[in-house]
Amino acid sequence: MSKLHFDLVSPERLLISAEVDQVDVPGSEGDFGVLANHAPLMTALRPGVLTIQSQGKAGEKFFVRGGFAEVTARGLTILAEEAMPLAELDRAALEARIRNAEEDVADARDEARRERAQETLDRLRELQAALH
């Protein structure tokens, strides 16, 4: 089986640059899989789980929030607004962060603070939904 060159990039760093078998991507219009020699494609991402399959191992999973996927003759590049390995997430800590964010929304004293707190809460809930 031919290998697919895959790069996963977030604003902070290059998370992965590897030859893989397949990547399953949460596209804005639905999930799709990319193998070597895939037709060229560019699409927006929705918040969700990206799964990387390589050498018959269980898929490595990352939460991605927003960004773009581009498939070219060279391979697949994901430019994510936010990306993190699901294995690094602590469900109990995430639930505590959500409770704190809910309190921040409720306690906001002005509209600007309420909007910022709501954006944080929305991001955390997207992450929580990806874990289920």
A tleap script that builds the chain and sets N, CA, C and O, in Angstrom:
source leaprc.protein.ff14SB
mol = sequence {
  NMET SER LYS LEU HIE PHE ASP LEU VAL SER
  PRO GLU ARG LEU LEU ILE SER ALA GLU VAL
  ASP GLN VAL ASP VAL PRO GLY SER GLU GLY
  ASP PHE GLY VAL LEU ALA ASN HIE ALA PRO
  LEU MET THR ALA LEU ARG PRO GLY VAL LEU
  THR ILE GLN SER GLN GLY LYS ALA GLY GLU
  LYS PHE PHE VAL ARG GLY GLY PHE ALA GLU
  VAL THR ALA ARG GLY LEU THR ILE LEU ALA
  GLU GLU ALA MET PRO LEU ALA GLU LEU ASP
  ARG ALA ALA LEU GLU ALA ARG ILE ARG ASN
  ALA GLU GLU ASP VAL ALA ASP ALA ARG ASP
  GLU ALA ARG ARG GLU ARG ALA GLN GLU THR
  LEU ASP ARG LEU ARG GLU LEU GLN ALA ALA
  LEU CHIE
}
set mol.1.N position { 0.844 -1.181 0.000 }
set mol.1.CA position { 0.000 0.000 0.000 }
set mol.1.C position { 0.887 1.241 0.000 }
set mol.1.O position { 1.855 1.328 0.756 }
set mol.2.N position { 0.547 2.191 -0.851 }
set mol.2.CA position { 1.292 3.453 -0.898 }
set mol.2.C position { 1.023 4.255 0.365 }
set mol.2.O position { -0.051 4.175 0.961 }
set mol.3.N position { 2.021 5.025 0.751 }
set mol.3.CA position { 1.896 5.870 1.932 }
set mol.3.C position { 1.474 7.281 1.530 }
set mol.3.O position { 1.772 7.753 0.432 }
set mol.4.N position { 0.780 7.931 2.442 }
set mol.4.CA position { 0.316 9.303 2.283 }
set mol.4.C position { 1.188 10.192 3.161 }
set mol.4.O position { 1.357 9.919 4.350 }
set mol.5.N position { 1.743 11.251 2.582 }
set mol.5.CA position { 2.467 12.209 3.424 }
set mol.5.C position { 1.428 13.096 4.109 }
set mol.5.O position { 0.539 13.644 3.456 }
set mol.6.N position { 1.551 13.233 5.437 }
set mol.6.CA position { 0.575 13.974 6.228 }
set mol.6.C position { 1.267 14.959 7.157 }
set mol.6.O position { 2.202 14.604 7.875 }
set mol.7.N position { 0.795 16.206 7.132 }
set mol.7.CA position { 1.252 17.240 8.061 }
set mol.7.C position { 0.044 17.783 8.814 }
set mol.7.O position { -0.968 18.135 8.208 }
set mol.8.N position { 0.158 17.850 10.140 }
set mol.8.CA position { -0.858 18.470 10.985 }
set mol.8.C position { -0.195 19.655 11.671 }
set mol.8.O position { 0.754 19.499 12.440 }
set mol.9.N position { -0.716 20.852 11.375 }
set mol.9.CA position { -0.108 22.082 11.858 }
set mol.9.C position { -1.153 22.880 12.641 }
set mol.9.O position { -2.285 23.057 12.191 }
set mol.10.N position { -0.751 23.356 13.822 }
set mol.10.CA position { -1.581 24.277 14.593 }
set mol.10.C position { -0.821 25.597 14.664 }
set mol.10.O position { 0.346 25.643 14.278 }
set mol.11.N position { -1.442 26.667 15.143 }
set mol.11.CA position { -0.723 27.942 15.219 }
set mol.11.C position { 0.554 27.859 16.078 }
set mol.11.O position { 1.515 28.592 15.845 }
set mol.12.N position { 0.549 26.966 17.062 }
set mol.12.CA position { 1.689 26.869 17.973 }
set mol.12.C position { 2.847 26.070 17.402 }
set mol.12.O position { 4.011 26.386 17.651 }
set mol.13.N position { 2.516 24.990 16.602 }
set mol.13.CA position { 3.595 24.085 16.195 }
set mol.13.C position { 3.138 23.078 15.152 }
set mol.13.O position { 1.947 22.921 14.880 }
set mol.14.N position { 4.111 22.413 14.587 }
set mol.14.CA position { 3.873 21.268 13.711 }
set mol.14.C position { 3.696 20.062 14.621 }
set mol.14.O position { 4.635 19.665 15.312 }
set mol.15.N position { 2.501 19.474 14.630 }
set mol.15.CA position { 2.225 18.348 15.518 }
set mol.15.C position { 2.678 17.021 14.916 }
set mol.15.O position { 3.193 16.155 15.624 }
set mol.16.N position { 2.482 16.866 13.608 }
set mol.16.CA position { 2.853 15.618 12.937 }
set mol.16.C position { 3.322 15.927 11.533 }
set mol.16.O position { 2.755 16.773 10.841 }
set mol.17.N position { 4.361 15.233 11.125 }
set mol.17.CA position { 4.792 15.206 9.734 }
set mol.17.C position { 5.273 13.777 9.516 }
set mol.17.O position { 6.358 13.405 9.963 }
set mol.18.N position { 4.450 12.967 8.819 }
set mol.18.CA position { 4.752 11.537 8.726 }
set mol.18.C position { 4.139 10.921 7.477 }
set mol.18.O position { 3.271 11.504 6.828 }
set mol.19.N position { 4.615 9.734 7.168 }
set mol.19.CA position { 4.036 8.910 6.114 }
set mol.19.C position { 3.035 7.987 6.801 }
set mol.19.O position { 3.406 7.242 7.709 }
set mol.20.N position { 1.778 8.026 6.381 }
set mol.20.CA position { 0.709 7.261 7.033 }
set mol.20.C position { -0.097 6.506 5.981 }
set mol.20.O position { 0.062 6.728 4.781 }
set mol.21.N position { -0.966 5.609 6.452 }
set mol.21.CA position { -1.827 4.849 5.543 }
set mol.21.C position { -3.082 5.627 5.170 }
set mol.21.O position { -3.473 5.667 4.003 }
set mol.22.N position { -3.716 6.250 6.176 }
set mol.22.CA position { -4.989 6.936 5.951 }
set mol.22.C position { -5.224 7.962 7.045 }
set mol.22.O position { -4.769 7.797 8.177 }
set mol.23.N position { -5.942 9.026 6.693 }
set mol.23.CA position { -6.366 10.027 7.671 }
set mol.23.C position { -7.857 10.259 7.458 }
set mol.23.O position { -8.300 10.521 6.340 }
set mol.24.N position { -8.628 10.162 8.542 }
set mol.24.CA position { -10.060 10.466 8.514 }
set mol.24.C position { -10.234 11.867 9.086 }
set mol.24.O position { -9.790 12.158 10.197 }
set mol.25.N position { -10.888 12.730 8.308 }
set mol.25.CA position { -10.928 14.161 8.576 }
set mol.25.C position { -12.369 14.628 8.815 }
set mol.25.O position { -13.272 14.233 8.077 }
set mol.26.N position { -12.599 15.477 9.851 }
set mol.26.CA position { -13.925 16.062 10.063 }
set mol.26.C position { -14.120 17.302 9.186 }
set mol.26.O position { -13.876 18.425 9.626 }
set mol.27.N position { -14.553 17.092 7.964 }
set mol.27.CA position { -14.776 18.202 7.040 }
set mol.27.C position { -16.046 18.954 7.363 }
set mol.27.O position { -16.939 18.420 8.021 }
set mol.28.N position { -16.135 20.178 6.909 }
set mol.28.CA position { -17.312 21.006 7.190 }
set mol.28.C position { -18.580 20.435 6.557 }
set mol.28.O position { -19.686 20.713 7.021 }
set mol.29.N position { -18.421 19.639 5.500 }
set mol.29.CA position { -19.588 19.044 4.834 }
set mol.29.C position { -19.698 17.550 5.106 }
set mol.29.O position { -20.451 16.845 4.434 }
set mol.30.N position { -18.949 17.070 6.091 }
set mol.30.CA position { -18.998 15.659 6.469 }
set mol.30.C position { -17.602 15.081 6.581 }
set mol.30.O position { -16.641 15.632 6.044 }
set mol.31.N position { -17.502 13.964 7.286 }
set mol.31.CA position { -16.213 13.297 7.452 }
set mol.31.C position { -15.787 12.667 6.135 }
set mol.31.O position { -16.627 12.245 5.339 }
set mol.32.N position { -14.467 12.606 5.906 }
set mol.32.CA position { -13.956 11.940 4.717 }
set mol.32.C position { -12.595 11.340 5.024 }
set mol.32.O position { -11.872 11.821 5.896 }
set mol.33.N position { -12.257 10.286 4.297 }
set mol.33.CA position { -10.973 9.629 4.462 }
set mol.33.C position { -10.050 9.977 3.309 }
set mol.33.O position { -10.491 10.151 2.173 }
set mol.34.N position { -8.761 10.077 3.614 }
set mol.34.CA position { -7.764 10.392 2.594 }
set mol.34.C position { -6.715 9.293 2.591 }
set mol.34.O position { -6.120 8.979 3.622 }
set mol.35.N position { -6.497 8.716 1.419 }
set mol.35.CA position { -5.450 7.722 1.185 }
set mol.35.C position { -4.444 8.317 0.208 }
set mol.35.O position { -4.671 9.400 -0.331 }
set mol.36.N position { -3.345 7.626 -0.022 }
set mol.36.CA position { -2.376 8.055 -1.028 }
set mol.36.C position { -3.085 8.171 -2.373 }
set mol.36.O position { -4.009 7.409 -2.658 }
set mol.37.N position { -2.660 9.112 -3.191 }
set mol.37.CA position { -3.189 9.343 -4.532 }
set mol.37.C position { -4.639 9.836 -4.551 }
set mol.37.O position { -5.344 9.652 -5.543 }
set mol.38.N position { -5.077 10.451 -3.471 }
set mol.38.CA position { -6.423 11.035 -3.396 }
set mol.38.C position { -6.502 12.208 -4.380 }
set mol.38.O position { -5.501 12.877 -4.638 }
set mol.39.N position { -7.669 12.444 -4.910 }
set mol.39.CA position { -7.886 13.587 -5.801 }
set mol.39.C position { -7.649 14.890 -5.033 }
set mol.39.O position { -7.927 14.956 -3.836 }
set mol.40.N position { -7.141 15.922 -5.704 }
set mol.40.CA position { -6.925 17.212 -5.036 }
set mol.40.C position { -8.234 17.737 -4.439 }
set mol.40.O position { -9.314 17.566 -5.004 }
set mol.41.N position { -8.099 18.374 -3.289 }
set mol.41.CA position { -9.273 18.828 -2.547 }
set mol.41.C position { -8.847 19.896 -1.556 }
set mol.41.O position { -7.749 19.839 -1.002 }
set mol.42.N position { -9.713 20.863 -1.337 }
set mol.42.CA position { -9.524 21.828 -0.257 }
set mol.42.C position { -10.878 22.029 0.393 }
set mol.42.O position { -11.880 22.242 -0.290 }
set mol.43.N position { -10.905 21.959 1.722 }
set mol.43.CA position { -12.163 22.133 2.431 }
set mol.43.C position { -11.909 22.702 3.819 }
set mol.43.O position { -10.811 22.590 4.364 }
set mol.44.N position { -12.940 23.311 4.375 }
set mol.44.CA position { -12.887 23.800 5.755 }
set mol.44.C position { -13.119 22.617 6.694 }
set mol.44.O position { -13.720 21.611 6.318 }
set mol.45.N position { -12.633 22.764 7.909 }
set mol.45.CA position { -12.838 21.750 8.941 }
set mol.45.C position { -13.922 22.202 9.896 }
set mol.45.O position { -14.134 23.399 10.090 }
set mol.46.N position { -14.601 21.249 10.484 }
set mol.46.CA position { -15.513 21.517 11.593 }
set mol.46.C position { -14.872 20.939 12.846 }
set mol.46.O position { -13.992 20.085 12.737 }
set mol.47.N position { -15.280 21.372 14.020 }
set mol.47.CA position { -14.726 20.772 15.234 }
set mol.47.C position { -15.035 19.279 15.251 }
set mol.47.O position { -16.172 18.868 15.017 }
set mol.48.N position { -14.028 18.482 15.528 }
set mol.48.CA position { -14.228 17.037 15.571 }
set mol.48.C position { -12.922 16.299 15.754 }
set mol.48.O position { -11.889 16.884 16.078 }
set mol.49.N position { -12.997 14.989 15.538 }
set mol.49.CA position { -11.851 14.113 15.757 }
set mol.49.C position { -11.237 13.710 14.427 }
set mol.49.O position { -11.925 13.241 13.520 }
set mol.50.N position { -9.938 13.903 14.331 }
set mol.50.CA position { -9.138 13.499 13.183 }
set mol.50.C position { -8.455 12.189 13.588 }
set mol.50.O position { -7.851 12.118 14.659 }
set mol.51.N position { -8.541 11.157 12.754 }
set mol.51.CA position { -7.950 9.862 13.072 }
set mol.51.C position { -6.885 9.506 12.050 }
set mol.51.O position { -7.123 9.564 10.843 }
set mol.52.N position { -5.706 9.136 12.540 }
set mol.52.CA position { -4.580 8.786 11.683 }
set mol.52.C position { -4.332 7.292 11.793 }
set mol.52.O position { -4.110 6.772 12.887 }
set mol.53.N position { -4.371 6.604 10.663 }
set mol.53.CA position { -4.124 5.157 10.620 }
set mol.53.C position { -2.741 4.933 10.022 }
set mol.53.O position { -2.399 5.512 8.991 }
set mol.54.N position { -1.958 4.099 10.669 }
set mol.54.CA position { -0.633 3.823 10.147 }
set mol.54.C position { -0.152 2.452 10.603 }
set mol.54.O position { -0.228 2.115 11.785 }
set mol.55.N position { 0.339 1.673 9.658 }
set mol.55.CA position { 0.942 0.370 9.923 }
set mol.55.C position { 0.056 -0.549 10.745 }
set mol.55.O position { 0.543 -1.246 11.635 }
set mol.56.N position { -1.225 -0.558 10.462 }
set mol.56.CA position { -2.146 -1.469 11.118 }
set mol.56.C position { -2.385 -1.208 12.590 }
set mol.56.O position { -3.085 -1.987 13.235 }
set mol.57.N position { -1.828 -0.136 13.151 }
set mol.57.CA position { -2.032 0.194 14.560 }
set mol.57.C position { -3.394 0.858 14.745 }
set mol.57.O position { -3.998 1.356 13.795 }
set mol.58.N position { -3.856 0.851 15.992 }
set mol.58.CA position { -5.082 1.580 16.311 }
set mol.58.C position { -4.871 3.043 15.955 }
set mol.58.O position { -3.774 3.576 16.121 }
set mol.59.N position { -5.908 3.685 15.473 }
set mol.59.CA position { -5.790 5.061 15.018 }
set mol.59.C position { -5.405 6.035 16.113 }
set mol.59.O position { -5.935 5.985 17.223 }
set mol.60.N position { -4.474 6.923 15.785 }
set mol.60.CA position { -4.110 8.009 16.684 }
set mol.60.C position { -5.122 9.127 16.457 }
set mol.60.O position { -5.378 9.509 15.315 }
set mol.61.N position { -5.698 9.653 17.537 }
set mol.61.CA position { -6.789 10.615 17.415 }
set mol.61.C position { -6.386 11.981 17.954 }
set mol.61.O position { -5.711 12.102 18.977 }
set mol.62.N position { -6.832 13.020 17.214 }
set mol.62.CA position { -6.607 14.409 17.593 }
set mol.62.C position { -7.929 15.148 17.517 }
set mol.62.O position { -8.728 14.907 16.612 }
set mol.63.N position { -8.164 16.047 18.464 }
set mol.63.CA position { -9.277 16.973 18.357 }
set mol.63.C position { -8.794 18.148 17.529 }
set mol.63.O position { -7.734 18.713 17.801 }
set mol.64.N position { -9.575 18.520 16.509 }
set mol.64.CA position { -9.252 19.714 15.731 }
set mol.64.C position { -10.453 20.648 15.789 }
set mol.64.O position { -11.607 20.220 15.753 }
set mol.65.N position { -10.148 21.922 15.878 }
set mol.65.CA position { -11.207 22.938 15.913 }
set mol.65.C position { -10.923 23.948 14.822 }
set mol.65.O position { -10.003 24.759 14.928 }
set mol.66.N position { -11.715 23.887 13.785 }
set mol.66.CA position { -11.581 24.844 12.700 }
set mol.66.C position { -10.301 24.682 11.909 }
set mol.66.O position { -9.386 23.963 12.310 }
set mol.67.N position { -10.255 25.361 10.784 }
set mol.67.CA position { -9.078 25.329 9.934 }
set mol.67.C position { -9.414 24.802 8.556 }
set mol.67.O position { -10.565 24.830 8.122 }
set mol.68.N position { -8.372 24.314 7.868 }
set mol.68.CA position { -8.526 23.842 6.493 }
set mol.68.C position { -7.757 22.555 6.266 }
set mol.68.O position { -6.741 22.294 6.911 }
set mol.69.N position { -8.261 21.756 5.338 }
set mol.69.CA position { -7.566 20.558 4.871 }
set mol.69.C position { -7.297 20.751 3.389 }
set mol.69.O position { -8.170 21.177 2.633 }
set mol.70.N position { -6.062 20.428 2.984 }
set mol.70.CA position { -5.711 20.516 1.576 }
set mol.70.C position { -5.035 19.222 1.155 }
set mol.70.O position { -4.037 18.806 1.744 }
set mol.71.N position { -5.598 18.584 0.117 }
set mol.71.CA position { -5.002 17.392 -0.468 }
set mol.71.C position { -4.402 17.810 -1.804 }
set mol.71.O position { -5.075 18.396 -2.652 }
set mol.72.N position { -3.113 17.493 -1.973 }
set mol.72.CA position { -2.415 17.766 -3.230 }
set mol.72.C position { -1.702 16.483 -3.649 }
set mol.72.O position { -1.798 15.460 -2.971 }
set mol.73.N position { -0.995 16.543 -4.759 }
set mol.73.CA position { -0.206 15.392 -5.198 }
set mol.73.C position { 0.855 15.046 -4.152 }
set mol.73.O position { 1.275 13.893 -4.060 }
set mol.74.N position { 1.290 16.025 -3.369 }
set mol.74.CA position { 2.300 15.804 -2.331 }
set mol.74.C position { 1.737 15.074 -1.115 }
set mol.74.O position { 2.470 14.343 -0.449 }
set mol.75.N position { 0.432 15.258 -0.808 }
set mol.75.CA position { -0.166 14.618 0.358 }
set mol.75.C position { -1.258 15.481 0.971 }
set mol.75.O position { -1.871 16.301 0.288 }
set mol.76.N position { -1.495 15.289 2.264 }
set mol.76.CA position { -2.542 15.993 3.006 }
set mol.76.C position { -1.909 16.924 4.025 }
set mol.76.O position { -1.031 16.527 4.791 }
set mol.77.N position { -2.365 18.164 4.021 }
set mol.77.CA position { -1.949 19.131 5.032 }
set mol.77.C position { -3.192 19.645 5.734 }
set mol.77.O position { -4.143 20.092 5.092 }
set mol.78.N position { -3.175 19.579 7.055 }
set mol.78.CA position { -4.241 20.138 7.885 }
set mol.78.C position { -3.670 21.359 8.590 }
set mol.78.O position { -2.690 21.258 9.329 }
set mol.79.N position { -4.287 22.509 8.358 }
set mol.79.CA position { -3.954 23.741 9.082 }
set mol.79.C position { -5.111 23.986 10.041 }
set mol.79.O position { -6.158 24.497 9.645 }
set mol.80.N position { -4.917 23.621 11.297 }
set mol.80.CA position { -5.990 23.680 12.284 }
set mol.80.C position { -5.870 24.922 13.160 }
set mol.80.O position { -4.770 25.308 13.554 }
set mol.81.N position { -7.011 25.544 13.462 }
set mol.81.CA position { -7.017 26.661 14.406 }
set mol.81.C position { -6.551 26.189 15.774 }
set mol.81.O position { -5.868 26.913 16.500 }
set mol.82.N position { -6.936 24.952 16.116 }
set mol.82.CA position { -6.564 24.340 17.389 }
set mol.82.C position { -6.486 22.844 17.149 }
set mol.82.O position { -7.342 22.285 16.462 }
set mol.83.N position { -5.479 22.186 17.701 }
set mol.83.CA position { -5.343 20.735 17.574 }
set mol.83.C position { -4.649 20.191 18.814 }
set mol.83.O position { -3.684 20.773 19.310 }
set mol.84.N position { -5.158 19.059 19.308 }
set mol.84.CA position { -4.533 18.433 20.473 }
set mol.84.C position { -4.816 16.938 20.467 }
set mol.84.O position { -5.903 16.512 20.077 }
set mol.85.N position { -3.836 16.133 20.901 }
set mol.85.CA position { -4.059 14.689 20.976 }
set mol.85.C position { -5.151 14.366 21.998 }
set mol.85.O position { -5.136 14.890 23.112 }
set mol.86.N position { -6.093 13.508 21.618 }
set mol.86.CA position { -7.152 13.137 22.562 }
set mol.86.C position { -6.577 12.399 23.766 }
set mol.86.O position { -7.127 12.479 24.864 }
set mol.87.N position { -5.475 11.682 23.567 }
set mol.87.CA position { -4.866 10.929 24.666 }
set mol.87.C position { -4.400 11.846 25.796 }
set mol.87.O position { -4.265 11.395 26.934 }
set mol.88.N position { -4.157 13.106 25.507 }
set mol.88.CA position { -3.688 14.053 26.529 }
set mol.88.C position { -4.829 14.701 27.321 }
set mol.88.O position { -4.582 15.452 28.265 }
set mol.89.N position { -6.064 14.414 26.941 }
set mol.89.CA position { -7.193 15.075 27.598 }
set mol.89.C position { -7.633 14.325 28.849 }
set mol.89.O position { -7.717 13.097 28.860 }
set mol.90.N position { -7.903 15.070 29.875 }
set mol.90.CA position { -8.400 14.541 31.136 }
set mol.90.C position { -9.879 14.932 31.228 }
set mol.90.O position { -10.205 16.111 31.360 }
set mol.91.N position { -10.764 13.944 31.157 }
set mol.91.CA position { -12.211 14.222 31.137 }
set mol.91.C position { -12.675 14.972 32.390 }
set mol.91.O position { -13.480 15.897 32.294 }
set mol.92.N position { -12.179 14.584 33.543 }
set mol.92.CA position { -12.611 15.241 34.789 }
set mol.92.C position { -12.168 16.705 34.787 }
set mol.92.O position { -12.934 17.585 35.178 }
set mol.93.N position { -10.947 16.964 34.351 }
set mol.93.CA position { -10.463 18.351 34.299 }
set mol.93.C position { -11.268 19.157 33.290 }
set mol.93.O position { -11.566 20.326 33.532 }
set mol.94.N position { -11.624 18.547 32.157 }
set mol.94.CA position { -12.428 19.231 31.149 }
set mol.94.C position { -13.806 19.584 31.711 }
set mol.94.O position { -14.297 20.692 31.500 }
set mol.95.N position { -14.428 18.645 32.423 }
set mol.95.CA position { -15.737 18.921 33.020 }
set mol.95.C position { -15.651 20.060 34.037 }
set mol.95.O position { -16.563 20.882 34.129 }
set mol.96.N position { -14.565 20.110 34.796 }
set mol.96.CA position { -14.375 21.206 35.760 }
set mol.96.C position { -14.206 22.537 35.022 }
set mol.96.O position { -14.746 23.557 35.450 }
set mol.97.N position { -13.465 22.526 33.925 }
set mol.97.CA position { -13.287 23.753 33.139 }
set mol.97.C position { -14.624 24.225 32.561 }
set mol.97.O position { -14.882 25.427 32.497 }
set mol.98.N position { -15.470 23.288 32.142 }
set mol.98.CA position { -16.793 23.651 31.607 }
set mol.98.C position { -17.644 24.289 32.706 }
set mol.98.O position { -18.292 25.310 32.477 }
set mol.99.N position { -17.641 23.690 33.890 }
set mol.99.CA position { -18.416 24.273 35.005 }
set mol.99.C position { -17.930 25.691 35.313 }
set mol.99.O position { -18.738 26.595 35.526 }
set mol.100.N position { -16.609 25.881 35.335 }
set mol.100.CA position { -16.058 27.220 35.589 }
set mol.100.C position { -16.462 28.198 34.491 }
set mol.100.O position { -16.798 29.349 34.774 }
set mol.101.N position { -16.430 27.744 33.244 }
set mol.101.CA position { -16.809 28.616 32.123 }
set mol.101.C position { -18.294 28.974 32.200 }
set mol.101.O position { -18.673 30.105 31.897 }
set mol.102.N position { -19.131 28.022 32.601 }
set mol.102.CA position { -20.565 28.315 32.760 }
set mol.102.C position { -20.768 29.389 33.827 }
set mol.102.O position { -21.588 30.292 33.663 }
set mol.103.N position { -20.013 29.282 34.920 }
set mol.103.CA position { -20.099 30.299 35.971 }
set mol.103.C position { -19.623 31.657 35.459 }
set mol.103.O position { -20.205 32.691 35.786 }
set mol.104.N position { -18.553 31.647 34.648 }
set mol.104.CA position { -18.041 32.907 34.089 }
set mol.104.C position { -19.091 33.580 33.206 }
set mol.104.O position { -19.235 34.802 33.239 }
set mol.105.N position { -19.827 32.791 32.417 }
set mol.105.CA position { -20.890 33.356 31.572 }
set mol.105.C position { -21.974 33.962 32.462 }
set mol.105.O position { -22.425 35.083 32.229 }
set mol.106.N position { -22.384 33.214 33.477 }
set mol.106.CA position { -23.455 33.687 34.361 }
set mol.106.C position { -23.037 34.930 35.157 }
set mol.106.O position { -23.863 35.800 35.433 }
set mol.107.N position { -21.747 35.008 35.527 }
set mol.107.CA position { -21.270 36.106 36.379 }
set mol.107.C position { -20.770 37.327 35.607 }
set mol.107.O position { -20.414 38.334 36.217 }
set mol.108.N position { -20.738 37.254 34.280 }
set mol.108.CA position { -20.194 38.356 33.479 }
set mol.108.C position { -20.962 39.644 33.753 }
set mol.108.O position { -22.193 39.650 33.775 }
set mol.109.N position { -20.233 40.727 33.961 }
set mol.109.CA position { -20.850 42.007 34.322 }
set mol.109.C position { -21.139 42.903 33.124 }
set mol.109.O position { -21.858 43.895 33.242 }
set mol.110.N position { -20.571 42.548 31.958 }
set mol.110.CA position { -20.880 43.331 30.769 }
set mol.110.C position { -20.900 42.397 29.551 }
set mol.110.O position { -20.462 41.248 29.611 }
set mol.111.N position { -21.419 42.930 28.462 }
set mol.111.CA position { -21.630 42.102 27.267 }
set mol.111.C position { -20.313 41.577 26.685 }
set mol.111.O position { -20.265 40.432 26.236 }
set mol.112.N position { -19.262 42.370 26.680 }
set mol.112.CA position { -17.966 41.936 26.123 }
set mol.112.C position { -17.416 40.750 26.909 }
set mol.112.O position { -16.944 39.777 26.319 }
set mol.113.N position { -17.474 40.827 28.228 }
set mol.113.CA position { -16.990 39.699 29.059 }
set mol.113.C position { -17.871 38.469 28.862 }
set mol.113.O position { -17.376 37.343 28.819 }
set mol.114.N position { -19.167 38.691 28.743 }
set mol.114.CA position { -20.087 37.575 28.536 }
set mol.114.C position { -19.782 36.876 27.204 }
set mol.114.O position { -19.781 35.647 27.131 }
set mol.115.N position { -19.526 37.660 26.161 }
set mol.115.CA position { -19.210 37.074 24.849 }
set mol.115.C position { -17.918 36.265 24.892 }
set mol.115.O position { -17.861 35.159 24.355 }
set mol.116.N position { -16.867 36.817 25.538 }
set mol.116.CA position { -15.601 36.083 25.656 }
set mol.116.C position { -15.793 34.791 26.446 }
set mol.116.O position { -15.272 33.741 26.070 }
set mol.117.N position { -16.543 34.878 27.539 }
set mol.117.CA position { -16.790 33.692 28.358 }
set mol.117.C position { -17.605 32.660 27.579 }
set mol.117.O position { -17.356 31.460 27.696 }
set mol.118.N position { -18.571 33.116 26.790 }
set mol.118.CA position { -19.390 32.200 26.000 }
set mol.118.C position { -18.552 31.517 24.916 }
set mol.118.O position { -18.739 30.329 24.650 }
set mol.119.N position { -17.634 32.252 24.291 }
set mol.119.CA position { -16.750 31.650 23.287 }
set mol.119.C position { -15.899 30.547 23.908 }
set mol.119.O position { -15.725 29.483 23.314 }
set mol.120.N position { -15.374 30.802 25.095 }
set mol.120.CA position { -14.584 29.795 25.797 }
set mol.120.C position { -15.439 28.572 26.108 }
set mol.120.O position { -15.016 27.437 25.885 }
set mol.121.N position { -16.632 28.804 26.617 }
set mol.121.CA position { -17.544 27.709 26.935 }
set mol.121.C position { -17.890 26.911 25.684 }
set mol.121.O position { -17.920 25.681 25.731 }
set mol.122.N position { -18.147 27.575 24.582 }
set mol.122.CA position { -18.474 26.875 23.330 }
set mol.122.C position { -17.321 25.987 22.880 }
set mol.122.O position { -17.539 24.849 22.464 }
set mol.123.N position { -16.084 26.503 22.960 }
set mol.123.CA position { -14.911 25.705 22.573 }
set mol.123.C position { -14.784 24.457 23.451 }
set mol.123.O position { -14.515 23.363 22.954 }
set mol.124.N position { -14.979 24.635 24.758 }
set mol.124.CA position { -14.875 23.496 25.679 }
set mol.124.C position { -15.963 22.456 25.408 }
set mol.124.O position { -15.708 21.254 25.477 }
set mol.125.N position { -17.163 22.917 25.102 }
set mol.125.CA position { -18.249 21.978 24.797 }
set mol.125.C position { -17.998 21.232 23.484 }
set mol.125.O position { -18.352 20.059 23.361 }
set mol.126.N position { -17.387 21.906 22.502 }
set mol.126.CA position { -17.016 21.219 21.262 }
set mol.126.C position { -16.026 20.109 21.535 }
set mol.126.O position { -16.131 19.017 20.977 }
set mol.127.N position { -15.069 20.390 22.392 }
set mol.127.CA position { -14.072 19.396 22.765 }
set mol.127.C position { -14.735 18.234 23.502 }
set mol.127.O position { -14.428 17.071 23.239 }
set mol.128.N position { -15.628 18.546 24.408 }
set mol.128.CA position { -16.334 17.511 25.154 }
set mol.128.C position { -17.155 16.635 24.194 }
set mol.128.O position { -17.167 15.413 24.339 }
set mol.129.N position { -17.830 17.236 23.232 }
set mol.129.CA position { -18.632 16.476 22.264 }
set mol.129.C position { -17.747 15.542 21.441 }
set mol.129.O position { -18.168 14.439 21.094 }
set mol.130.N position { -16.538 15.970 21.131 }
set mol.130.CA position { -15.627 15.137 20.357 }
set mol.130.C position { -15.180 13.904 21.127 }
set mol.130.O position { -14.811 12.898 20.521 }
set mol.131.N position { -15.208 13.968 22.436 }
set mol.131.CA position { -14.785 12.833 23.266 }
set mol.131.C position { -15.834 11.741 23.352 }
set mol.131.O position { -15.527 10.620 23.759 }
set mol.132.N position { -17.051 12.045 22.980 }
set mol.132.CA position { -18.132 11.042 23.120 }
set mol.132.C position { -18.309 10.242 21.881 }
set mol.132.O position { -19.169 9.363 21.832 }
savepdb mol mol.pdb
quit
